[in-house]
Amino acid sequence: MRVDPTSFNPILGYKLDPGEPGLAHSAPASMSILRVLTQEVSNYLAFKKEAMEKGGFIIGGGIYLDLRKRGSFLAAVAGKTKVWMYIPGERNAGRDEEPDDVQWSREDEKTFLKDKLQELKMKLQITDDPQEKERLEREIALLEMALSSFKASLALPQFLVGALLDTLA
């Protein structure tokens, strides 16, 4: 009885997304995770380079692999890289009424932070819910830290930007 070795370790073909840099090499199922992970890490590094060129940085994200059984191996059949970038001067916080090409000055950003702080303080005075009060107090503390850092002309650290975007979004 003859056994076909490709049924145990099949060769998997890959396609790249349109515009994605790299080469679409095939790989056996036993090496597929390494092949897909290499491509996704290179995508992540390209995003990081793009953010640095624009004066920003990556706040979060990740690499996701679609793993399935192929032959006798658990193989990566697809991969996806997601990143969230912070680029100073860009405001796309879900505001549809503002065009994407609006440039904010430092004074505009400071005014925005002060207005948001006042708004949160007003909400804190009005609310009776203890959980809502706690959430508002956390947001106020974060905004006050950001505003004091901003006034001192310090660059906001990455963790603070990430925390601000998480809580205020």
Secondary structure, 3 states (H helix, E strand, C coil): CCCCHHHCCCEECCCCCCCCCCCCCCEEHHHHHHHHHHHHHHHHHHHHHHHHHCCCEEEEEEEEEEEEEECCEEEEEEEEEEEEEECCCCCCCCCCCCCCCCCCCHHHHHHHHHHHHHHHHHHHHHCCCHHHHHHHHHHHHHHHHHHHHHHCCCCCCHHHHHHHHHHHC
